Amino acid sequence: MAGDFNDWNTASHTMVEDVARDVWTLTIVLAPGRYEFKFYVDGAQWWNDVHAPKVPNIWGGENSHVDVG
C-alpha cells in the first residue's frame, strides 16, 4: 500500500495475507487528517480500494482516500 502518508513508497508498508480469512491486512497509525492511497499489486498495477471514496489525482485518474478523525 502506498499513499501520501508514506510519500507513495511502494516498499514501506507491505500488506500481510491472512490465508484463512482470504484477506490482506495492514495496520497504520495516522494523525488526524485526510490521506490518499492506492494498493500496488504484484509490483505492476495500481488499484483503488473499492470500498473507499475517491478523489481526482494529478495524473487524471483517481485515488482512494480515508479521513482519520
C-alpha positions as CSV (number, residue, x, y, z in Angstrom):
1,M,0.0,0.0,0.0
2,A,1.3,3.4,-0.8
3,G,-0.1,6.9,-0.3
4,D,0.6,10.4,0.7
5,F,1.2,9.1,4.3
6,N,4.5,7.4,3.1
7,D,5.4,9.6,0.1
8,W,3.9,6.9,-2.2
9,N,6.7,4.5,-1.3
10,T,5.5,1.1,-2.5
11,A,8.0,-0.8,-0.3
12,S,7.5,0.8,3.1
13,H,4.0,-0.6,4.0
14,T,3.7,-4.2,2.8
15,M,0.3,-5.8,3.4
16,V,0.1,-9.3,5.0
17,E,-2.1,-12.1,3.7
18,D,-4.4,-13.8,6.1
19,V,-4.9,-17.1,4.1
20,A,-7.6,-18.4,6.5
21,R,-9.8,-15.4,6.0
22,D,-8.8,-14.7,2.4
23,V,-7.9,-11.1,3.1
24,W,-4.8,-8.8,3.1
25,T,-4.3,-6.5,6.0
26,L,-2.1,-3.6,7.2
27,T,-2.4,-1.5,10.4
28,I,-1.0,2.0,10.2
29,V,-1.3,4.6,13.0
30,L,-2.1,8.0,11.4
31,A,-2.6,11.5,12.8
32,P,-6.0,13.1,12.1
33,G,-6.4,14.3,8.5
34,R,-7.2,13.1,5.0
35,Y,-5.0,10.5,3.4
36,E,-4.9,9.5,-0.3
37,F,-3.8,5.9,-1.1
38,K,-3.7,3.1,-3.6
39,F,-2.8,-0.6,-3.5
40,Y,0.3,-1.5,-5.5
41,V,-0.5,-5.0,-6.7
42,D,2.1,-7.6,-8.0
43,G,4.7,-4.9,-8.5
44,A,2.9,-3.6,-11.6
45,Q,-0.6,-2.3,-11.1
46,W,-2.2,0.5,-9.0
47,W,-5.7,-0.4,-7.6
48,N,-8.1,1.8,-5.7
49,D,-9.9,0.5,-2.7
50,V,-13.4,-0.4,-4.0
51,H,-14.9,0.4,-0.6
52,A,-13.3,3.9,-0.1
53,P,-14.3,7.2,-1.5
54,K,-12.2,8.6,-4.4
55,V,-10.7,11.9,-5.3
56,P,-9.1,13.1,-8.5
57,N,-5.3,12.8,-8.8
58,I,-2.8,14.9,-10.7
59,W,-2.5,12.2,-13.5
60,G,-6.1,12.4,-14.5
61,G,-7.2,9.3,-12.5
62,E,-8.4,8.8,-9.0
63,N,-7.0,7.9,-5.6
64,S,-8.8,6.3,-2.8
65,H,-8.9,8.4,0.4
66,V,-9.7,8.0,4.1
67,D,-10.5,10.7,6.7
68,V,-8.9,10.0,10.1
69,G,-10.7,11.8,13.0
